[in-house]
């Protein structure tokens, strides 16, 4: 019986998600990628989040969560951040600061060979 319990405990540690994985899940499930891009690379209107320092990102998200904003675009972020827990913010900041590039296929790699793109 104790071998079963030890085995289950060991297997649960193998299957537990990391802070990075939880942050990645939050990033896509909360639709952050629709503005900041699929690789958190940002755009002309929205800042890059990938590879920023953890402490900086955490400070910004905590300010947004409390409603400390300086612009209209930051007001929009405050609406998203107010729903985040401390754990969510930690996970998102881990995901951004340790960001691994997403492997996306180029349009030319599709079945049509890029025809019509």
Biopython code that builds the backbone (N, CA, C, O; Angstrom):
import numpy as np
from Bio.PDB.StructureBuilder import StructureBuilder

atoms = [
    (1, "UNK", "N", (0.815, -1.193, 0.000)),
    (1, "UNK", "CA", (0.000, 0.000, 0.000)),
    (1, "UNK", "C", (0.865, 1.266, 0.000)),
    (1, "UNK", "O", (0.578, 2.237, -0.701)),
    (2, "UNK", "N", (1.942, 1.226, 0.816)),
    (2, "UNK", "CA", (2.767, 2.436, 0.867)),
    (2, "UNK", "C", (3.487, 2.681, -0.459)),
    (2, "UNK", "O", (3.784, 3.827, -0.796)),
    (3, "UNK", "N", (3.772, 1.616, -1.212)),
    (3, "UNK", "CA", (4.396, 1.791, -2.526)),
    (3, "UNK", "C", (3.455, 2.490, -3.499)),
    (3, "UNK", "O", (3.888, 3.274, -4.344)),
    (4, "UNK", "N", (2.188, 2.203, -3.375)),
    (4, "UNK", "CA", (1.186, 2.859, -4.219)),
    (4, "UNK", "C", (1.124, 4.339, -3.891)),
    (4, "UNK", "O", (1.090, 5.174, -4.795)),
    (5, "UNK", "N", (1.108, 4.670, -2.622)),
    (5, "UNK", "CA", (1.046, 6.073, -2.200)),
    (5, "UNK", "C", (2.297, 6.820, -2.645)),
    (5, "UNK", "O", (2.209, 7.937, -3.155)),
    (6, "UNK", "N", (3.450, 6.209, -2.455)),
    (6, "UNK", "CA", (4.708, 6.838, -2.880)),
    (6, "UNK", "C", (4.708, 7.028, -4.392)),
    (6, "UNK", "O", (5.140, 8.071, -4.882)),
    (7, "UNK", "N", (4.238, 6.052, -5.125)),
    (7, "UNK", "CA", (4.178, 6.154, -6.588)),
    (7, "UNK", "C", (3.239, 7.280, -7.018)),
    (7, "UNK", "O", (3.564, 8.047, -7.924)),
    (8, "UNK", "N", (2.094, 7.381, -6.381)),
    (8, "UNK", "CA", (1.142, 8.443, -6.715)),
    (8, "UNK", "C", (1.711, 9.822, -6.405)),
    (8, "UNK", "O", (1.535, 10.755, -7.188)),
    (9, "UNK", "N", (2.381, 9.957, -5.284)),
    (9, "UNK", "CA", (3.009, 11.235, -4.947)),
    (9, "UNK", "C", (4.083, 11.610, -5.962)),
    (9, "UNK", "O", (4.178, 12.763, -6.382)),
    (10, "UNK", "N", (4.883, 10.634, -6.346)),
    (10, "UNK", "CA", (5.933, 10.880, -7.332)),
    (10, "UNK", "C", (5.334, 11.289, -8.674)),
    (10, "UNK", "O", (5.814, 12.226, -9.311)),
    (11, "UNK", "N", (4.289, 10.587, -9.102)),
    (11, "UNK", "CA", (3.665, 10.884, -10.394)),
    (11, "UNK", "C", (2.983, 12.246, -10.361)),
    (11, "UNK", "O", (2.978, 12.943, -11.376)),
    (12, "UNK", "N", (2.411, 12.647, -9.240)),
    (12, "UNK", "CA", (1.755, 13.949, -9.172)),
    (12, "UNK", "C", (2.757, 15.079, -9.311)),
    (12, "UNK", "O", (2.419, 16.129, -9.858)),
    (13, "UNK", "N", (3.986, 14.897, -8.832)),
    (13, "UNK", "CA", (5.001, 15.928, -8.999)),
    (13, "UNK", "C", (5.444, 16.025, -10.457)),
    (13, "UNK", "O", (5.813, 17.104, -10.920)),
    (14, "UNK", "N", (5.410, 14.920, -11.174)),
    (14, "UNK", "CA", (5.767, 14.949, -12.593)),
    (14, "UNK", "C", (4.715, 15.674, -13.416)),
    (14, "UNK", "O", (5.043, 16.315, -14.414)),
    (15, "UNK", "N", (3.467, 15.581, -13.013)),
    (15, "UNK", "CA", (2.380, 16.154, -13.791)),
    (15, "UNK", "C", (1.992, 17.557, -13.355)),
    (15, "UNK", "O", (1.132, 18.170, -13.987)),
    (16, "UNK", "N", (2.586, 18.079, -12.311)),
    (16, "UNK", "CA", (2.189, 19.402, -11.849)),
    (16, "UNK", "C", (2.714, 20.462, -12.812)),
    (16, "UNK", "O", (3.833, 20.371, -13.318)),
    (17, "UNK", "N", (1.899, 21.442, -13.044)),
    (17, "UNK", "CA", (2.269, 22.515, -13.948)),
    (17, "UNK", "C", (3.259, 23.452, -13.273)),
    (17, "UNK", "O", (3.223, 23.648, -12.058)),
    (18, "UNK", "N", (4.123, 24.014, -14.064)),
    (18, "UNK", "CA", (5.058, 25.007, -13.551)),
    (18, "UNK", "C", (4.394, 26.374, -13.588)),
    (18, "UNK", "O", (3.352, 26.553, -14.218)),
    (19, "UNK", "N", (4.995, 27.322, -12.918)),
    (19, "UNK", "CA", (4.505, 28.700, -12.939)),
    (19, "UNK", "C", (4.517, 29.240, -14.372)),
    (19, "UNK", "O", (3.615, 29.974, -14.776)),
    (20, "UNK", "N", (5.546, 28.866, -15.130)),
    (20, "UNK", "CA", (5.636, 29.284, -16.538)),
    (20, "UNK", "C", (4.433, 28.768, -17.331)),
    (20, "UNK", "O", (3.815, 29.518, -18.087)),
    (21, "UNK", "N", (4.107, 27.491, -17.157)),
    (21, "UNK", "CA", (2.989, 26.890, -17.899)),
    (21, "UNK", "C", (1.649, 27.508, -17.494)),
    (21, "UNK", "O", (0.785, 27.726, -18.343)),
    (22, "UNK", "N", (1.475, 27.789, -16.201)),
    (22, "UNK", "CA", (0.235, 28.433, -15.757)),
    (22, "UNK", "C", (0.144, 29.843, -16.332)),
    (22, "UNK", "O", (-0.935, 30.290, -16.723)),
    (23, "UNK", "N", (1.276, 30.543, -16.383)),
    (23, "UNK", "CA", (1.306, 31.877, -16.968)),
    (23, "UNK", "C", (0.993, 31.850, -18.453)),
    (23, "UNK", "O", (0.278, 32.715, -18.959)),
    (24, "UNK", "N", (1.524, 30.867, -19.145)),
    (24, "UNK", "CA", (1.246, 30.713, -20.580)),
    (24, "UNK", "C", (-0.240, 30.447, -20.798)),
    (24, "UNK", "O", (-0.855, 31.016, -21.700)),
    (25, "UNK", "N", (-0.808, 29.582, -19.969)),
    (25, "UNK", "CA", (-2.241, 29.293, -20.072)),
    (25, "UNK", "C", (-3.059, 30.567, -19.836)),
    (25, "UNK", "O", (-3.991, 30.850, -20.589)),
    (26, "UNK", "N", (-2.724, 31.320, -18.820)),
    (26, "UNK", "CA", (-3.447, 32.564, -18.529)),
    (26, "UNK", "C", (-3.331, 33.550, -19.686)),
    (26, "UNK", "O", (-4.311, 34.192, -20.065)),
    (27, "UNK", "N", (-2.132, 33.664, -20.241)),
    (27, "UNK", "CA", (-1.889, 34.601, -21.340)),
    (27, "UNK", "C", (-2.834, 34.340, -22.510)),
    (27, "UNK", "O", (-3.386, 35.276, -23.087)),
    (28, "UNK", "N", (-3.016, 33.084, -22.853)),
    (28, "UNK", "CA", (-3.877, 32.762, -23.989)),
    (28, "UNK", "C", (-5.348, 32.679, -23.598)),
    (28, "UNK", "O", (-6.209, 33.065, -24.389)),
    (29, "UNK", "N", (-5.655, 32.193, -22.419)),
    (29, "UNK", "CA", (-7.061, 32.063, -22.023)),
    (29, "UNK", "C", (-7.691, 33.411, -21.703)),
    (29, "UNK", "O", (-8.904, 33.567, -21.845)),
    (30, "UNK", "N", (-6.897, 34.389, -21.275)),
    (30, "UNK", "CA", (-7.418, 35.729, -20.979)),
    (30, "UNK", "C", (-7.341, 36.642, -22.200)),
    (30, "UNK", "O", (-7.626, 37.836, -22.101)),
    (31, "UNK", "N", (-6.963, 36.094, -23.334)),
    (31, "UNK", "CA", (-6.908, 36.805, -24.613)),
    (31, "UNK", "C", (-5.864, 37.923, -24.651)),
    (31, "UNK", "O", (-5.996, 38.860, -25.438)),
    (32, "UNK", "N", (-4.842, 37.836, -23.820)),
    (32, "UNK", "CA", (-3.755, 38.824, -23.853)),
    (32, "UNK", "C", (-3.077, 38.830, -25.219)),
    (32, "UNK", "O", (-2.623, 39.867, -25.703)),
    (33, "UNK", "N", (-3.019, 37.642, -25.830)),
    (33, "UNK", "CA", (-2.327, 37.505, -27.110)),
    (33, "UNK", "C", (-3.020, 38.254, -28.234)),
    (33, "UNK", "O", (-2.394, 38.564, -29.248)),
    (34, "UNK", "N", (-4.298, 38.549, -28.071)),
    (34, "UNK", "CA", (-4.999, 39.265, -29.143)),
    (34, "UNK", "C", (-4.462, 40.682, -29.310)),
    (34, "UNK", "O", (-4.551, 41.238, -30.405)),
    (35, "UNK", "N", (-3.909, 41.283, -28.262)),
    (35, "UNK", "CA", (-3.314, 42.614, -28.369)),
    (35, "UNK", "C", (-1.781, 42.567, -28.380)),
    (35, "UNK", "O", (-1.138, 43.271, -29.159)),
    (36, "UNK", "N", (-1.209, 41.739, -27.519)),
    (36, "UNK", "CA", (0.243, 41.709, -27.353)),
    (36, "UNK", "C", (0.940, 40.712, -28.274)),
    (36, "UNK", "O", (2.167, 40.623, -28.278)),
    (37, "UNK", "N", (0.158, 39.960, -29.058)),
    (37, "UNK", "CA", (0.723, 39.039, -30.035)),
    (37, "UNK", "C", (0.914, 37.638, -29.497)),
    (37, "UNK", "O", (1.017, 37.444, -28.286)),
    (38, "UNK", "N", (0.962, 36.653, -30.391)),
    (38, "UNK", "CA", (1.081, 35.251, -29.987)),
    (38, "UNK", "C", (2.401, 34.925, -29.286)),
    (38, "UNK", "O", (2.484, 33.934, -28.560)),
    (39, "UNK", "N", (3.411, 35.727, -29.490)),
    (39, "UNK", "CA", (4.699, 35.503, -28.824)),
    (39, "UNK", "C", (5.018, 36.625, -27.840)),
    (39, "UNK", "O", (6.170, 36.801, -27.442)),
    (40, "UNK", "N", (3.989, 37.385, -27.448)),
    (40, "UNK", "CA", (4.143, 38.515, -26.517)),
    (40, "UNK", "C", (5.140, 39.542, -27.044)),
    (40, "UNK", "O", (5.824, 40.228, -26.284)),
    (41, "UNK", "N", (5.199, 39.624, -28.387)),
    (41, "UNK", "CA", (6.163, 40.516, -29.022)),
    (41, "UNK", "C", (5.678, 41.959, -29.113)),
    (41, "UNK", "O", (6.454, 42.854, -29.448)),
    (42, "UNK", "N", (4.397, 42.191, -28.817)),
    (42, "UNK", "CA", (3.847, 43.535, -28.890)),
    (42, "UNK", "C", (3.571, 43.968, -30.317)),
    (42, "UNK", "O", (3.749, 43.198, -31.260)),
    (43, "UNK", "N", (3.139, 45.198, -30.461)),
    (43, "UNK", "CA", (2.854, 45.777, -31.773)),
    (43, "UNK", "C", (3.067, 47.277, -31.669)),
    (43, "UNK", "O", (3.597, 47.769, -30.673)),
    (44, "UNK", "N", (2.663, 47.985, -32.675)),
    (44, "UNK", "CA", (2.811, 49.442, -32.641)),
    (44, "UNK", "C", (1.980, 50.047, -31.510)),
    (44, "UNK", "O", (2.382, 51.050, -30.920)),
    (45, "UNK", "N", (0.840, 49.456, -31.205)),
    (45, "UNK", "CA", (-0.064, 50.003, -30.199)),
    (45, "UNK", "C", (0.092, 49.391, -28.819)),
    (45, "UNK", "O", (-0.300, 49.998, -27.822)),
    (46, "UNK", "N", (0.661, 48.196, -28.749)),
    (46, "UNK", "CA", (0.738, 47.470, -27.484)),
    (46, "UNK", "C", (2.178, 47.063, -27.210)),
    (46, "UNK", "O", (2.888, 46.644, -28.124)),
    (47, "UNK", "N", (2.617, 47.181, -25.956)),
    (47, "UNK", "CA", (4.036, 46.925, -25.654)),
    (47, "UNK", "C", (4.426, 45.453, -25.699)),
    (47, "UNK", "O", (3.610, 44.556, -25.489)),
    (48, "UNK", "N", (5.689, 45.250, -25.977)),
    (48, "UNK", "CA", (6.293, 43.915, -25.909)),
    (48, "UNK", "C", (6.337, 43.508, -24.439)),
    (48, "UNK", "O", (6.676, 44.320, -23.579)),
    (49, "UNK", "N", (6.001, 42.266, -24.153)),
    (49, "UNK", "CA", (6.043, 41.749, -22.787)),
    (49, "UNK", "C", (7.115, 40.682, -22.612)),
    (49, "UNK", "O", (7.635, 40.486, -21.514)),
    (50, "UNK", "N", (7.438, 40.002, -23.693)),
    (50, "UNK", "CA", (8.423, 38.918, -23.629)),
    (50, "UNK", "C", (9.791, 39.464, -23.228)),
    (50, "UNK", "O", (10.233, 40.504, -23.716)),
    (51, "UNK", "N", (10.450, 38.734, -22.327)),
    (51, "UNK", "CA", (11.821, 39.004, -21.905)),
    (51, "UNK", "C", (11.984, 40.280, -21.079)),
    (51, "UNK", "O", (13.102, 40.771, -20.924)),
    (52, "UNK", "N", (10.899, 40.817, -20.554)),
    (52, "UNK", "CA", (10.994, 41.959, -19.635)),
    (52, "UNK", "C", (11.314, 41.437, -18.241)),
    (52, "UNK", "O", (11.092, 40.261, -17.951)),
    (53, "UNK", "N", (11.824, 42.290, -17.394)),
    (53, "UNK", "CA", (12.184, 41.880, -16.038)),
    (53, "UNK", "C", (10.938, 41.582, -15.206)),
    (53, "UNK", "O", (9.940, 42.299, -15.271)),
    (54, "UNK", "N", (11.021, 40.517, -14.431)),
    (54, "UNK", "CA", (9.909, 40.057, -13.599)),
    (54, "UNK", "C", (9.395, 41.181, -12.701)),
    (54, "UNK", "O", (8.191, 41.438, -12.666)),
    (55, "UNK", "N", (10.286, 41.853, -11.978)),
    (55, "UNK", "CA", (9.881, 42.885, -11.013)),
    (55, "UNK", "C", (9.152, 44.038, -11.694)),
    (55, "UNK", "O", (8.172, 44.554, -11.156)),
    (56, "UNK", "N", (9.616, 44.443, -12.862)),
    (56, "UNK", "CA", (8.963, 45.526, -13.609)),
    (56, "UNK", "C", (7.546, 45.126, -14.009)),
    (56, "UNK", "O", (6.602, 45.890, -13.811)),
    (57, "UNK", "N", (7.402, 43.939, -14.566)),
    (57, "UNK", "CA", (6.085, 43.468, -15.003)),
    (57, "UNK", "C", (5.131, 43.323, -13.822)),
    (57, "UNK", "O", (3.960, 43.690, -13.911)),
    (58, "UNK", "N", (5.639, 42.790, -12.722)),
    (58, "UNK", "CA", (4.810, 42.616, -11.532)),
    (58, "UNK", "C", (4.321, 43.971, -11.015)),
    (58, "UNK", "O", (3.147, 44.129, -10.679)),
    (59, "UNK", "N", (5.217, 44.927, -10.956)),
    (59, "UNK", "CA", (4.854, 46.278, -10.488)),
    (59, "UNK", "C", (3.764, 46.874, -11.373)),
    (59, "UNK", "O", (2.792, 47.438, -10.871)),
    (60, "UNK", "N", (3.925, 46.750, -12.690)),
    (60, "UNK", "CA", (2.932, 47.304, -13.618)),
    (60, "UNK", "C", (1.574, 46.625, -13.449)),
    (60, "UNK", "O", (0.547, 47.302, -13.384)),
    (61, "UNK", "N", (1.561, 45.300, -13.379)),
    (61, "UNK", "CA", (0.291, 44.587, -13.237)),
    (61, "UNK", "C", (-0.389, 44.905, -11.905)),
    (61, "UNK", "O", (-1.612, 45.030, -11.847)),
    (62, "UNK", "N", (0.394, 45.035, -10.844)),
    (62, "UNK", "CA", (-0.191, 45.395, -9.549)),
    (62, "UNK", "C", (-0.776, 46.803, -9.587)),
    (62, "UNK", "O", (-1.841, 47.048, -9.020)),
    (63, "UNK", "N", (-0.089, 47.724, -10.247)),
    (63, "UNK", "CA", (-0.632, 49.085, -10.406)),
    (63, "UNK", "C", (-1.917, 49.061, -11.232)),
    (63, "UNK", "O", (-2.900, 49.713, -10.881)),
    (64, "UNK", "N", (-1.902, 48.318, -12.316)),
    (64, "UNK", "CA", (-3.109, 48.214, -13.137)),
    (64, "UNK", "C", (-4.259, 47.626, -12.323)),
    (64, "UNK", "O", (-5.394, 48.090, -12.422)),
    (65, "UNK", "N", (-3.966, 46.617, -11.529)),
    (65, "UNK", "CA", (-5.008, 45.953, -10.750)),
    (65, "UNK", "C", (-5.662, 46.909, -9.754)),
    (65, "UNK", "O", (-6.860, 46.806, -9.491)),
    (66, "UNK", "N", (-4.885, 47.835, -9.202)),
    (66, "UNK", "CA", (-5.438, 48.797, -8.244)),
    (66, "UNK", "C", (-6.006, 50.031, -8.928)),
    (66, "UNK", "O", (-6.513, 50.932, -8.259)),
    (67, "UNK", "N", (-5.928, 50.082, -10.252)),
    (67, "UNK", "CA", (-6.505, 51.196, -10.998)),
    (67, "UNK", "C", (-5.588, 52.381, -11.194)),
    (67, "UNK", "O", (-6.043, 53.443, -11.619)),
    (68, "UNK", "N", (-4.291, 52.231, -10.892)),
    (68, "UNK", "CA", (-3.323, 53.316, -11.093)),
    (68, "UNK", "C", (-2.934, 53.354, -12.567)),
    (68, "UNK", "O", (-2.081, 52.589, -13.016)),
    (69, "UNK", "N", (-3.569, 54.252, -13.309)),
    (69, "UNK", "CA", (-3.330, 54.321, -14.750)),
    (69, "UNK", "C", (-3.067, 55.759, -15.166)),
    (69, "UNK", "O", (-3.508, 56.704, -14.512)),
    (70, "UNK", "N", (-2.338, 55.906, -16.270)),
    (70, "UNK", "CA", (-1.984, 57.224, -16.777)),
    (70, "UNK", "C", (-2.563, 57.519, -18.157)),
    (70, "UNK", "O", (-2.438, 58.639, -18.651)),
    (71, "UNK", "N", (-3.188, 56.537, -18.777)),
    (71, "UNK", "CA", (-3.681, 56.743, -20.139)),
    (71, "UNK", "C", (-4.904, 55.872, -20.392)),
    (71, "UNK", "O", (-5.260, 55.018, -19.580)),
    (72, "UNK", "N", (-5.530, 56.104, -21.522)),
    (72, "UNK", "CA", (-6.704, 55.323, -21.911)),
    (72, "UNK", "C", (-6.327, 53.859, -22.138)),
    (72, "UNK", "O", (-7.068, 52.963, -21.732)),
    (73, "UNK", "N", (-5.189, 53.606, -22.779)),
    (73, "UNK", "CA", (-4.779, 52.218, -23.022)),
    (73, "UNK", "C", (-4.491, 51.504, -21.702)),
    (73, "UNK", "O", (-4.739, 50.305, -21.578)),
    (74, "UNK", "N", (-3.971, 52.233, -20.722)),
    (74, "UNK", "CA", (-3.735, 51.624, -19.414)),
    (74, "UNK", "C", (-5.055, 51.365, -18.686)),
    (74, "UNK", "O", (-5.150, 50.422, -17.901)),
    (75, "UNK", "N", (-6.064, 52.185, -18.937)),
    (75, "UNK", "CA", (-7.391, 51.924, -18.360)),
    (75, "UNK", "C", (-7.928, 50.589, -18.844)),
    (75, "UNK", "O", (-8.532, 49.837, -18.079)),
    (76, "UNK", "N", (-7.706, 50.301, -20.112)),
    (76, "UNK", "CA", (-8.145, 49.026, -20.664)),
    (76, "UNK", "C", (-7.423, 47.873, -19.956)),
    (76, "UNK", "O", (-8.033, 46.847, -19.654)),
    (77, "UNK", "N", (-6.129, 48.044, -19.696)),
    (77, "UNK", "CA", (-5.373, 47.012, -18.990)),
    (77, "UNK", "C", (-5.889, 46.849, -17.563)),
    (77, "UNK", "O", (-5.913, 45.734, -17.042)),
    (78, "UNK", "N", (-6.292, 47.918, -16.939)),
    (78, "UNK", "CA", (-6.800, 47.848, -15.564)),
    (78, "UNK", "C", (-8.034, 46.952, -15.494)),
    (78, "UNK", "O", (-8.236, 46.246, -14.507)),
    (79, "UNK", "N", (-8.851, 46.982, -16.534)),
    (79, "UNK", "CA", (-10.047, 46.137, -16.560)),
    (79, "UNK", "C", (-9.675, 44.654, -16.581)),
    (79, "UNK", "O", (-10.371, 43.832, -15.985)),
    (80, "UNK", "N", (-8.596, 44.315, -17.255)),
    (80, "UNK", "CA", (-8.142, 42.925, -17.285)),
    (80, "UNK", "C", (-7.433, 42.557, -15.985)),
    (80, "UNK", "O", (-7.646, 41.472, -15.444)),
    (81, "UNK", "N", (-6.593, 43.456, -15.487)),
    (81, "UNK", "CA", (-5.760, 43.160, -14.321)),
    (81, "UNK", "C", (-6.550, 43.084, -13.023)),
    (81, "UNK", "O", (-6.136, 42.388, -12.097)),
    (82, "UNK", "N", (-7.676, 43.782, -12.934)),
    (82, "UNK", "CA", (-8.427, 43.772, -11.681)),
    (82, "UNK", "C", (-8.930, 42.382, -11.308)),
    (82, "UNK", "O", (-9.240, 42.122, -10.145)),
    (83, "UNK", "N", (-9.011, 41.498, -12.284)),
    (83, "UNK", "CA", (-9.502, 40.136, -12.045)),
    (83, "UNK", "C", (-8.375, 39.149, -11.722)),
    (83, "UNK", "O", (-8.643, 37.981, -11.441)),
    (84, "UNK", "N", (-7.123, 39.605, -11.758)),
    (84, "UNK", "CA", (-5.985, 38.718, -11.541)),
    (84, "UNK", "C", (-5.648, 38.608, -10.058)),
    (84, "UNK", "O", (-5.638, 39.605, -9.336)),
    (85, "UNK", "N", (-5.373, 37.390, -9.617)),
    (85, "UNK", "CA", (-4.916, 37.165, -8.244)),
    (85, "UNK", "C", (-3.410, 37.416, -8.180)),
    (85, "UNK", "O", (-2.757, 37.569, -9.212)),
    (86, "UNK", "N", (-2.866, 37.457, -6.970)),
    (86, "UNK", "CA", (-1.414, 37.574, -6.812)),
    (86, "UNK", "C", (-0.705, 36.416, -7.498)),
    (86, "UNK", "O", (0.341, 36.599, -8.121)),
    (87, "UNK", "N", (-1.275, 35.231, -7.381)),
    (87, "UNK", "CA", (-0.698, 34.035, -8.019)),
    (87, "UNK", "C", (-0.743, 34.153, -9.543)),
    (87, "UNK", "O", (0.212, 33.778, -10.223)),
    (88, "UNK", "N", (-1.844, 34.670, -10.076)),
    (88, "UNK", "CA", (-1.947, 34.877, -11.524)),
    (88, "UNK", "C", (-0.866, 35.833, -12.002)),
    (88, "UNK", "O", (-0.217, 35.588, -13.019)),
    (89, "UNK", "N", (-0.677, 36.910, -11.275)),
    (89, "UNK", "CA", (0.328, 37.910, -11.660)),
    (89, "UNK", "C", (1.723, 37.292, -11.620)),
    (89, "UNK", "O", (2.530, 37.523, -12.521)),
    (90, "UNK", "N", (2.007, 36.515, -10.591)),
    (90, "UNK", "CA", (3.307, 35.839, -10.492)),
    (90, "UNK", "C", (3.518, 34.915, -11.688)),
    (90, "UNK", "O", (4.593, 34.903, -12.286)),
    (91, "UNK", "N", (2.502, 34.150, -12.031)),
    (91, "UNK", "CA", (2.618, 33.210, -13.146)),
    (91, "UNK", "C", (2.786, 33.934, -14.477)),
    (91, "UNK", "O", (3.615, 33.531, -15.293)),
    (92, "UNK", "N", (2.026, 34.979, -14.709)),
    (92, "UNK", "CA", (2.164, 35.748, -15.950)),
    (92, "UNK", "C", (3.554, 36.369, -16.054)),
    (92, "UNK", "O", (4.177, 36.325, -17.114)),
    (93, "UNK", "N", (4.038, 36.946, -14.962)),
    (93, "UNK", "CA", (5.360, 37.571, -14.978)),
    (93, "UNK", "C", (6.458, 36.543, -15.201)),
    (93, "UNK", "O", (7.465, 36.837, -15.846)),
    (94, "UNK", "N", (6.272, 35.352, -14.676)),
    (94, "UNK", "CA", (7.227, 34.266, -14.931)),
    (94, "UNK", "C", (7.220, 33.912, -16.412)),
    (94, "UNK", "O", (8.276, 33.760, -17.028)),
    (95, "UNK", "N", (6.029, 33.783, -16.978)),
    (95, "UNK", "CA", (5.906, 33.465, -18.400)),
    (95, "UNK", "C", (6.583, 34.537, -19.258)),
    (95, "UNK", "O", (7.321, 34.207, -20.186)),
    (96, "UNK", "N", (6.343, 35.801, -18.961)),
    (96, "UNK", "CA", (6.931, 36.874, -19.767)),
    (96, "UNK", "C", (8.444, 36.951, -19.588)),
    (96, "UNK", "O", (9.180, 37.045, -20.570)),
    (97, "UNK", "N", (8.909, 36.911, -18.349)),
    (97, "UNK", "CA", (10.333, 37.117, -18.100)),
    (97, "UNK", "C", (11.193, 35.938, -18.575)),
    (97, "UNK", "O", (12.362, 36.116, -18.916)),
    (98, "UNK", "N", (10.613, 34.745, -18.596)),
    (98, "UNK", "CA", (11.358, 33.560, -19.042)),
    (98, "UNK", "C", (10.861, 33.088, -20.411)),
    (98, "UNK", "O", (11.025, 31.922, -20.768)),
    (99, "UNK", "N", (10.270, 33.975, -21.150)),
    (99, "UNK", "CA", (9.564, 33.618, -22.381)),
    (99, "UNK", "C", (10.409, 32.798, -23.335)),
    (99, "UNK", "O", (11.560, 33.123, -23.624)),
    (100, "UNK", "N", (9.798, 31.723, -23.815)),
    (100, "UNK", "CA", (10.395, 30.884, -24.849)),
    (100, "UNK", "C", (9.631, 31.189, -26.121)),
    (100, "UNK", "O", (8.402, 31.264, -26.107)),
    (101, "UNK", "N", (10.323, 31.359, -27.184)),
    (101, "UNK", "CA", (9.667, 31.714, -28.442)),
    (101, "UNK", "C", (8.701, 30.623, -28.871)),
    (101, "UNK", "O", (9.021, 29.435, -28.823)),
    (102, "UNK", "N", (7.510, 31.046, -29.294)),
    (102, "UNK", "CA", (6.547, 30.098, -29.857)),
    (102, "UNK", "C", (6.973, 29.756, -31.271)),
    (102, "UNK", "O", (7.380, 30.627, -32.040)),
    (103, "UNK", "N", (6.877, 28.513, -31.596)),
    (103, "UNK", "CA", (7.205, 28.085, -32.943)),
    (103, "UNK", "C", (5.942, 28.191, -33.795)),
    (103, "UNK", "O", (5.023, 27.384, -33.650)),
    (104, "UNK", "N", (5.898, 29.168, -34.669)),
    (104, "UNK", "CA", (4.746, 29.320, -35.547)),
    (104, "UNK", "C", (5.194, 29.054, -36.971)),
    (104, "UNK", "O", (6.311, 29.394, -37.362)),
    (105, "UNK", "N", (4.325, 28.455, -37.723)),
    (105, "UNK", "CA", (4.656, 28.164, -39.114)),
    (105, "UNK", "C", (4.445, 29.398, -39.965)),
    (105, "UNK", "O", (3.512, 30.167, -39.733)),
    (106, "UNK", "N", (5.279, 29.586, -40.917)),
    (106, "UNK", "CA", (5.117, 30.663, -41.873)),
    (106, "UNK", "C", (3.993, 30.293, -42.830)),
    (106, "UNK", "O", (3.717, 29.116, -43.059)),
    (107, "UNK", "N", (3.350, 31.313, -43.385)),
    (107, "UNK", "CA", (2.261, 31.068, -44.330)),
    (107, "UNK", "C", (2.742, 30.222, -45.507)),
    (107, "UNK", "O", (1.984, 29.422, -46.056)),
    (108, "UNK", "N", (3.978, 30.399, -45.880)),
    (108, "UNK", "CA", (4.494, 29.650, -47.028)),
    (108, "UNK", "C", (4.634, 28.162, -46.720)),
    (108, "UNK", "O", (4.840, 27.360, -47.631)),
    (109, "UNK", "N", (4.523, 27.784, -45.441)),
    (109, "UNK", "CA", (4.636, 26.395, -45.069)),
    (109, "UNK", "C", (3.289, 25.645, -45.107)),
    (109, "UNK", "O", (3.235, 24.446, -44.830)),
    (110, "UNK", "N", (2.220, 26.350, -45.446)),
    (110, "UNK", "CA", (0.915, 25.680, -45.433)),
    (110, "UNK", "C", (0.763, 24.798, -46.671)),
    (110, "UNK", "O", (1.634, 24.753, -47.540)),
    (111, "UNK", "N", (-0.364, 24.104, -46.722)),
    (111, "UNK", "CA", (-0.605, 23.145, -47.810)),
    (111, "UNK", "C", (-0.672, 23.800, -49.182)),
    (111, "UNK", "O", (-0.398, 23.156, -50.195)),
    (112, "UNK", "N", (-1.033, 25.064, -49.217)),
    (112, "UNK", "CA", (-1.125, 25.743, -50.496)),
    (112, "UNK", "C", (0.214, 26.302, -50.951)),
    (112, "UNK", "O", (0.319, 26.859, -52.044)),
    (113, "UNK", "N", (1.217, 26.156, -50.132)),
    (113, "UNK", "CA", (2.540, 26.649, -50.511)),
    (113, "UNK", "C", (2.605, 28.144, -50.560)),
    (113, "UNK", "O", (3.429, 28.709, -51.278)),
    (114, "UNK", "N", (1.739, 28.807, -49.796)),
    (114, "UNK", "CA", (1.759, 30.270, -49.758)),
    (114, "UNK", "C", (0.966, 30.897, -50.881)),
    (114, "UNK", "O", (0.944, 32.122, -51.006)),
    (115, "UNK", "N", (0.318, 30.100, -51.697)),
    (115, "UNK", "CA", (-0.438, 30.635, -52.832)),
    (115, "UNK", "C", (-1.627, 31.432, -52.285)),
    (115, "UNK", "O", (-2.390, 30.940, -51.454)),
    (116, "UNK", "N", (-1.768, 32.652, -52.760)),
    (116, "UNK", "CA", (-2.889, 33.473, -52.364)),
    (116, "UNK", "C", (-2.676, 34.224, -51.073)),
    (116, "UNK", "O", (-3.593, 34.872, -50.569)),
    (117, "UNK", "N", (-1.483, 34.145, -50.534)),
    (117, "UNK", "CA", (-1.248, 34.879, -49.272)),
    (117, "UNK", "C", (-0.436, 36.118, -49.527)),
    (117, "UNK", "O", (-0.137, 36.863, -48.594)),
]
sb = StructureBuilder()
sb.init_structure("model")
sb.init_model(0)
sb.init_chain("A")
sb.init_seg("    ")
for serial, (resi, resn, name, xyz) in enumerate(atoms, 1):
    if name == "N":
        sb.init_residue(resn, " ", resi, " ")
    sb.init_atom(name, np.array(xyz, "f"), 0.0, 1.0, " ", f" {name:<3s}", serial, name[0])
structure = sb.get_structure()
